[in-house]
Amino acid sequence: MQEKTNFKQFENLDEEQLPVAKHKLHDWTHFAGLYAAEHVAATEFVIGATFVALGAKTTDIILGLLIGNILAVLSWRFITSPIAVDTRLSLYTYLNKIAGDSMTKLYNWANVIIFSVISAAMITVSSTAVRFAFDIPAQLNWYPTNAWFVLIVLAVGIVVVSIALYGFNAVSEFSGVCAPWLFVMFTSGAMVLLPALSLDVLDKTLPAGLADFMTLGDQSIWTGINSDGKPGIGLVEVIGFGWAANTITHFGLIDMALLRFAKKKNYGYATSTGMMFGHYIAWIAAGIMGAGAAVILGKSIIELDPGDVAYYALGWSGFVIVIVAGWTTAITNLYRAGLAAQAIFNTYSRKNTTIVVGLVTVAIACFPFVFSQILPLLTYAGLLVVPVGAIVFAEHQIFPRIGYTRYWSSYRKLTFSMPAVAAWGLGLVFGFGLNFLDVISFYYLFIPTWFFTIAVYTLLAAKYGAKTNYPEEEKEEETRMESIEQFHEAQAKNEPTIVNDISIFSKGLKFMAISALVATLILACNVLFGSVTETHYIKNRELFYTYGFVCTIIYFTLAYWALKRGKSNAAA
């Protein structure tokens, strides 16, 4: 009877408030696709142009971004992934166990705002492609100046919210379909516009080797001179930028929401698909595309929006890439925002909270300033949440090793954890204080802030009860986790058996979809390597625009068809 009562208790909870069941875990390919699609985003067009405007040098970009993104991957693997896999909880739910309702609600409100604005920025960026296709004027003010643009934002936003409603599986499936195509298109875009830059700088369609490419980069893309005509950022800043761009998700532990579904901690390395392509190759490719589009249009790269760049790099496929790349990032962040909102309003389902948050997000997306200010937003957001990630890291990883009690605040039934709130507040004062005093580069502020917060929280927690033993409460927690595991085992028995689709027809669909991507790369290679003169280049570029778009239609049609067949066979 007791077991049945416990099951009843769990049945009344939203599944997001419980650890992820074993039968709902995913293999590494899910995360490889998810991170690849999320981090090959429409903002890469913006960030690619930003490095040009900040005045980075070619060598610093190539080496600095490589180091910075490797550090980011390692941060996911050794900071986020272990806690996510150990607990199987999102940060929002786990934080409640160690900091109480009051701080958790404050923190979750901050995350709802942060991720809603990030999602809104992605929706706005996607909309720039659609507005370009319909010849709607660029939105350069902080507010919309065209009613048609607002309608486009609403239409794009509806798609984002609809997919996010269906949860992790839908987000993962959508990302898995988009990721390979995004890889191909960013690579192709750089190959298509590199001859335009080469003609402008070297007076030939193809750089002869690495020396020519470095000359091309130094003279027309990453010149070392910023938009104000002064020396720009160097290697150390580029490394910091690459590492800090996603502090909100790795040091800040937000990606516990995604990695809690991972079977193994090593799946944290799957983030490399996003970092090494999206935040390395795609940023470099976006810089080349932006500079090439600027040459064709006779404008500065900072005057172009993603729709301009994508069109001159990829033709009609450019519209699709900006839309899809914006969607993949917006959907993932809206999913996170919905989780945070559900943790606040835990009497409502995640779907209901996601709908409300989604409506607000779409309204924000109508204001173009969110996309133009995305980089400062990401950096400040990271500094805002890193202290909270430090508190969770200290509680989960450090406390058991120094003899403190994990979940001590929960065992004492505290609704308000003074050590957690004070450590967060002092961490923010410390981090933003360092920024104000300009002690170190802004991109590295998260590191001393993280260590400072860990030290403060550990000292304060010791005074408030973390050093005390709670044997009875620990036994109750252990029993509860056993009951949850039994509940999940009972659920698993009712789950449909997953049958992999190995039919010849489905394999044929996948083969033809991949063939469409290969054909796209061949067309791009033809532009880069088969254009002897400027006349040949223009002809080959137009050929790519036409048939590259045909390949895009073929790929998405066949890939989605194969996905639907696989799901229907699994359900059967």
N, C-alpha and C positions, 0 to 999 in steps of 0.2 A: 504493500500500500504506500509505503514511504517513497519507493522508487517512482510509482505512478504520480504521486504528488509533485515530486521534483520535476518529472517530465511535463506536468501541467504548467508548472512555473516557467519552464523554458519555452514552452509553446506560446506563452503569452508575451514573450519578448521578441523584438525584431531580431532577425538573424545577424544583423550588423553589430548587435550588442553582445554576441557570444563569440568565442573563438571559432575560427574557420574549421569546419569538419574535415577529417582526413579524405573523405570521398569527394571533396570539392577542391582539392589541391590541383595545381597545374604543373606541367613540366616546363623546362626552360624555354621552349620555343614560344610559348605564350608571352613570356616577359621580353624575349628578344623582339618579337613583333610589336608589343605594346610600347616599349621604350623607343624603338626605332621610329615608329609613327609619331609618337608624342614629341620627340625632340628633333624630328625633321619637320619643323613647323613653319608657318607663314612668317613668324618673327625672324627666321633665319635671313630673310631678305632685308629686314630692318637692321639686324645685328651685323650682317655683312657690310652694309653701308656705314654702320657706326664705326667699325674699325678703320675704315677709310677716313671718316671725318675726324677720328681721334688721332690720326697721324701715325699709326703703327707702321713699322718697316716690314718688308717681305720676309726677311729671315726671322724676325720676332714672331710673326704670325705663324709661320710653318713650324717652328720649334716650340714657341710658347703655348700655342693651343694644344699641341700634342702632349706636353707635360701637364698642363692644367687639366685636361680632360682625363688623363690617366689617373691623376689624383682624385678626381670626382668619382670615377668608377671604384677606386679603392675605398672611398668614403662610404659609398652605398654598400659595398661588400662587408666591410669590417665595423661599420657603425649602425647602419639601418637594418640590414638583412638579419643579423643574429638576433636582435630584439624582436623583429617581426616574426621570425620563424619560431622562436621560443614561446612567444605569447599567443600567436595567431590572432592578435587583436589590432584594430586600427589605433593610431595614436590617441584619437579622441576618446575612445573607450578606455584605453589603458591609463591615460592621464587621470581619469576619474578615480581609478583605484589608488593612486598615489598622491593626489593633490586635492581631492574633494570636489564637490559640485561647484562651489563659487569660482575657483580659479579656472576650472574646466570650462565653465560657461563663458567666462571672459575670453579665454583662449580660443574657444570654438567660434565665438562671434568675430574675433580677429581673422580667423581662417575663412569664415564665410565671406567676409568682405574682400580679403586678399584674392581668394580663388574666383570669386564672382567677377572681380575687376579683370583678372588675367583672362578668364573665359570671354569676358566682354571684349577685351582687346583683340583676341583671336577672331571673334565673330566680325568685328569691325574690319580687320585685315582681310578676311575672306570676302567681305562685301566690297572691298576696293576692286577686286577682280571683276565682280558682277557689274559694278558701276562703270568700269572701263569698257566692258562689252556693250553696254547700252548708251555709251557716250554721255554719261552723267558727269558733271564737273567734279574735279577732285575736291574733297572736303578738307580744307586747310585751316578752318577755324576750330575752336574747342567745341562748338555746337554745330548741329547739322544745318545746312543751308539749302537742302533740296529734299522735297517730300518723297521723291522716288527712291532716294538713298535710304530714307527711313524704312520704306516698304521692303527694300532689299534686305536690310538688316533684320527685319522681323521674319522674313522668309528663311534666311540663313539660320537665324536663331532657333526657329521652330525645329529644324532638322537636328541641331545640336542637342536641344533639350529632349527630344524624342528618343534619341539613341542613349543618352545618359540615364534615362529613366529605367532602362532594362538592366542596369547594374554591370558588374565587372565582366561577365561573360560577353555581353554585347559590345562593351568598350574594347575588349581584347580581340573579338572577332573582326570588328570594323578596322582596328589598327592593323591586324594581321593581313588583311586584304590590301590595305593602302601602303604598308611599309615597303614592299619590293618595288612598287611603282614609283614611290617618292625617291628611293635610292637612285633609280634609273634617270628620273627627270632632272634631279639636281645635277647629276654628273653630266647628262646630255646638255643641259643649259649652259654649263661652263664651256663645254666643247664647241657649242654653236656660236658663242659670242667671243671666244678667245681670238679667232681670226680678225674680228673687227678691231680689237685692241692692238693686235700685232700689226695690222695695216697702218693704224694710226701712229704707232710708236716706231716700229722697225721697218715699215714700208714693205712688208711681206706678210703673207697670210699665215705662216707657221713659224714659231720660234725654232731655231735650229737645235737647241739643246737647253740644258739647265741654266747655263750662263745667260742665254737669250731670255729665258723665262724670268730669271731674277731681274734682269734689266727691265723687262716689260712690267713686272710688278712694282719695282722701285720708281719707275717713271710715270706709270699711269694708274696704279691701284693703291698700293701701300707705300706711299712716298716718304713717310717719316715726317711729313708736315701736316698739321691739323687744319681744320676749316678756317682758323683764324690766321693762318700763315706762320705759325710758330712750331717749334719742334714738338713732336707728339709723344705718345706713351712708348715705353720700352718693353723689353722682354719680361721683366718682373711683373709689370702691370698686366701684360697679356696672359701670363700664367695664372695670376690671381683672378682675372676676369673669367677664364675658362673654368677654374675651380669653384669660384664663388657664384657662378650663374645659377646653380641649383642647390645652394646651401639650404634653402627652405625645405627641400625634399630629402636630402641626405643627412647633413648635420642637424637639421630641424626635425628629422624623423617623420615628416609627413607621409613619405612613401611606405611607411608601415602598412598603410591602407591597401597598397598594391602587393607588396612583398609578403604579406601574411598568407597569401595563397600559394607561396612557393614551397615545393617539396623539400628543397635543400637550401642551406645558407649560401652555398656557392652560386645560386641563381642570381645573386647580387651582381655577378660579373656580366649578366645578360644586359645590364645597363650600358655596356660598351657599344651595343648596336646604336644606341642613341647618341652617346658621347663621341665615339670615334668617327661616326658618319655625320650625325646631325650637328654636333658642336665642333666638328673638326673639318671634315671634307665639305659639308654643306655651307659652313661659314666662309670657307675659302672660295667655294663655288659661287656663293652669293655675292662676294666681293667682285669676282670676275664678271658675273652677270650684270651687276649694277654698273660697273665701270664701262662694260661693253655697251649697255643700253644708253648710258650717258653720252658715249661717243656718237652713237647712231642718231640720237635726238639733239645733240649739241647742247646738252644741259649738264649741270653739276649733279653728281650722284645723290647729294642730299636733297635735291629738288624732286626726286622721283619717289613714287609710292610703290608698294609691292606689285600692284596691277601693271604699272608701266614696265617694270623690270621683267616680270614674268612673261608678258606678251612678246617683247622683243627677243627674249631668250628662247621661248618655246611655242610661240604662236597661240593657237586656241588651247593647246594643252596647258599653256601658262595660266589661263583662267582657271582651269581645273586644279592645277597644283596649288594655287593660292587658296582656293576654296577648301580643298581636301586637307592641306597642311594646317589650315586654320581650324577646321573641324576636329582633326585628331587631337590637337592640343586643347581646344575648348571643351571637348567632351570629357577628357580625362580630368581636367580641373573642375568642371561642373560636377562630376561624380564626387570629387573630393569635397567640394563645397556642400553638396547634398548630404554627405556623411557627417560633416561638421554640424550642419543645421539639425540633422536627425539626433545627434548627440545632445543638442540643446533642448529640442522639443521631442523627448524620447517617447511620448505617447503617440506620436505620429510615425508613419512608415517613412523609409528613406525616399520612396517614390513621391509621396506627398510633399515632403520638404524640398525635394529636388525640383518639383514643379514650381513652387513658390520662388525658390532661389533663381530658377531659370528665367522666370518672368522678369524679375528684377535685373538679372544679368543682361537680358535682351534690351531692356530699357536703357541701361548704362551704355550698351554697345552703340546706341544711336549717336553718342557723343564722341567724335573722333579723337579727342584729347587722350583717351585711355590708350590708344594704340601708339601715339607719338611719345607718350611718357612711360612706355612699358619697361625700359631698362632701369631707370631710377626706381620704379615700383618694385621690380624683382630684387634689386639690391637691398632696399630698405626693408622689404618684406622678409628677406633672409635674416637680416640683423634682428628683426622683431621676434622671430620664432626660434632662432638658434639657442637662446637661453633656456627655452622650454625643452628643446631636444637635449640640452646638457643635463637638465634635472632628471629626465627620464633615463638617460644613459647612466648617470650616477646611481640612481635607485636600482636599476636592473643589473648593471655590470659591476659596479664598484662596491655597493653595500654588502652583497654576500661575501666578497673577498676580504673585507675588513671587519667582518663579524657583526655588521648592522643587519637589521631585519627589513627585508623587502616587504612592501605594502603595509608598513607600520601605521601609516595614517589611516588606512582602511580598517585595520584591526582595532584602532582606537575610536573608530566611527566618527572621525572628524569630517565635518562638511566644509571646513575652511582650514587649509594647511598654511599656517603662517610661514614656515620655512620655504615652501614652494613659491608663494606669492612674493615674499621678500626677495628671494633669490632671483626671480624673474625681473622684478622692478630694479634691483641693484644691477643686474646684468644689462638691462637696457640703459641705465644711467652710465654704466661703465663703457659700453659699446659706443653709444652716441656721444659720450664725453670724449672718447678717443678721436672720434670723427671731428668733433668741434675743435679739438686742440691740434688736429692734423698731425698726430704722432706717427702713424704709419699709413701706408696706402689704404684707401677706402676698401679695396677689394679683399684685404686680409683682415679686416676688423673682426670677422666672425671667429677667428682662431683664438685670440686672447679673450674674447668675450665668452667663448665656450668653456675654456679652462677656468676663468674667473667664476663663472656661475656654478660649475661643478664644485669648486672649493667652498663657495659661500653656502650652497645648499647642504653639502656634507656637514659643515660645521653647525649650521642651524638645526638640521634634522637630528643631530646627536643630542642637542639640548631639549628637543621636544618629544623624544621617545624612540628614535630609531635604534638606539643602543640597547633597548629593552627587549627581552625575549617574550614572545606571545605564543606559547605552545598550543593552547586550546584553539586560538583563532587560526593558527597555521594548520591544525588538524581539520578544522571546519573547511578551510579553503581547499585542502587536499581532497576532502570528501566531495565537495562541490564540483571540482574539476573531474573527478571520477564519474560523477553523475552526468555531467555534460558529455563526457566521452561515451557513456552508455546511451545517452539520448541520441547522439550522432550515429552510433552504430545501429540503433533502431530505425533512424531515418534512412540510413544507407540501404537497408533491406528493401525499402520501397522505391529506391531510385532505379530508373530504367538502365538496363545494361548498355554500355557504350560500345557500339560496333563500328570499327573503322571501315570507311568506305574504300574498298579496294577494287571496285568494278572497273572494267576496261574503259567504259564510257567516261567515268569521272576522271580517271587517269589521263584520258585524251583531252578533256577540258582543261586540266591543269597544265598539260604539256603545251597546248595551243596558247594558253594565257602567258606562260613563260616565254614562248616563242615570240609573242607580240612585244615583250620587253626586250628580248634580244634584238629583234628587228629595229626597235627604237634606238638602241645603242649603235647598231650598224649604220643607221641613217645619220646619227650624230658624228660618228667616226668619219663618215663620208664628207661631212661639212668641214671637219677639222683637218683631215689628211688628204682629202680629194679636191681641195680648192686651190688650184695653182695660181689663179689670178683673182682679182676682186670680182670680175664678172662671174667666174665659176662659183665663187663664194656666195654671192647673192642668189644664184640659181639653186645651189645645193641647200642653202638655208630655207628657201621657199619650199623646196622638196621636203625638207624635214618638217616644216610647219604643217604641211598638208597630211603627209603619211604618218607623221608622229601622232597627230590627233586621231587618225584612224586606228592606230595601234592602241592608243589610250582607251578608245571606246571598246575595242575588241577585248583588251585585258580586263577591264572592270566587268564587262558582261559575262565573260567566261569564268573569271575568278569568283564572282558572286554566285553564279549558277553552280559551280563546283561546291561552294560553301553550303548552299541550300540543299544540294543533294546529299552531302555528308551529314547534315543535321537531320534530314528526313530519314535517312537510313539508320542513323543512331537511335532515333525515336522509335523506329519500327523494331 
